Structures are given as C-alpha cells and as structure tokens.
Amino acid sequence: MPTASDELRAKMRERFGGIDIIGPQGHLLAQGYTIDHGFITLPSPIHRVTDSEGDCIDFLCDEWDYAFPLGHIA
C-alpha cells in the first residue's frame, strides 16, 4: 500500500515528471545500484548515498514496497 509522504511524492513529480518507478529506479541504476525483484543494492560497500539517491530509495520503499538494507546508509 502506498505510504510515501506528500513531500516525497512532490519531489519525485518535480524531478521525474510523475509518480512511478521508472524515474527513481532509473536514477539509481545510472548511479551503479542494482535492483533485483525490488531489492536495492549499493554500487559498492563504501558508497555514500546522496540526498537524491536517498529520496529515490525512500520513495521506492515507501510507495512501491522495495527493500533496502538500512544499515548501509552512512
């Protein structure tokens, strides 16, 4: 069930033009992330998540039930 905040939805709308998985997922993939069956994996163990990446991760997890290992955010 979608639970992303209105603020986060607005950021995605502004950044990608809509509320879907294509923009946020594409942004993460372009940064080297892997996404397999809804599980998001960092590009490398020492990768530092940027604000825009964090917004995309939060949106995909909150709105689309993706999963991300929270202990990996520095």
PAKOL-342748 format. One line per 8 residues: number of its first residue (from 1); their letters; for each residue x, y, z of C-alpha. Coordinates in Angstrom, 3 decimals, padded with zeros to 6 digits. Last residue first. Layout:
PAKOL-342748
NUM = a = X/Y/Z ~ ...
//
This chain:
PAKOL-342748
74 = aihglpfa = 026.219/006.495/006.025 ~ 023.280/004.433/004.756 ~ 024.168/000.729/004.792 ~ 022.326/-000.184/007.995 ~ 019.041/000.471/006.224 ~ 019.358/-002.573/003.948 ~ 016.932/-001.585/001.153 ~ 013.604/-003.135/000.179
66 = ydwedclf = 011.024/-002.023/-002.393 ~ 007.436/-001.700/-001.207 ~ 006.300/000.615/-004.040 ~ 005.430/003.885/-002.290 ~ 007.527/003.721/000.869 ~ 010.468/001.644/-000.393 ~ 010.621/003.239/-003.852 ~ 010.199/006.722/-002.383
58 = dicdgesd = 012.803/006.225/000.340 ~ 015.324/004.872/-002.177 ~ 014.645/007.745/-004.579 ~ 014.969/010.339/-001.817 ~ 018.171/008.688/-000.618 ~ 019.603/008.772/-004.132 ~ 018.818/012.488/-004.376 ~ 020.386/013.147/-000.959
50 = tvrhipsp = 023.498/011.155/-001.838 ~ 024.168/007.643/-000.504 ~ 027.838/007.088/000.294 ~ 029.294/004.045/-001.466 ~ 031.789/002.071/000.634 ~ 030.179/-001.367/000.138 ~ 029.838/-000.764/-003.605 ~ 027.038/000.140/-006.048
42 = ltifghdi = 024.518/-000.244/-003.221 ~ 021.786/-002.880/-003.502 ~ 018.035/-002.304/-003.873 ~ 015.732/-005.318/-003.517 ~ 012.507/-004.974/-005.508 ~ 012.941/-008.111/-007.614 ~ 016.562/-007.221/-008.303 ~ 017.719/-003.621/-008.250
34 = tygqallh = 021.404/-002.906/-008.688 ~ 022.893/000.474/-007.909 ~ 025.519/001.935/-010.233 ~ 024.472/005.603/-010.269 ~ 022.510/005.117/-013.508 ~ 020.608/002.279/-011.811 ~ 019.610/004.638/-009.007 ~ 018.317/007.287/-011.405
26 = gqpgiidi = 016.477/004.684/-013.480 ~ 014.709/003.364/-010.375 ~ 013.641/006.852/-009.353 ~ 012.398/007.770/-012.836 ~ 010.717/004.480/-013.858 ~ 009.062/003.571/-010.551 ~ 006.035/005.817/-010.906 ~ 004.749/009.126/-009.622
18 = ggfrermk = 005.392/011.641/-012.356 ~ 007.563/014.239/-014.026 ~ 010.913/012.878/-012.879 ~ 012.391/015.534/-010.568 ~ 009.274/017.585/-009.868 ~ 006.955/014.596/-009.554 ~ 009.532/012.750/-007.453 ~ 009.961/015.733/-005.130
10 = arledsat = 006.173/016.157/-004.877 ~ 005.782/012.485/-003.951 ~ 008.391/012.977/-001.217 ~ 006.539/015.978/000.186 ~ 003.166/014.198/000.002 ~ 004.697/011.416/002.069 ~ 005.167/007.943/000.635 ~ 002.684/005.408/002.002
2 = pm = 001.482/003.398/-000.989 ~ 000.000/000.000/000.000
//
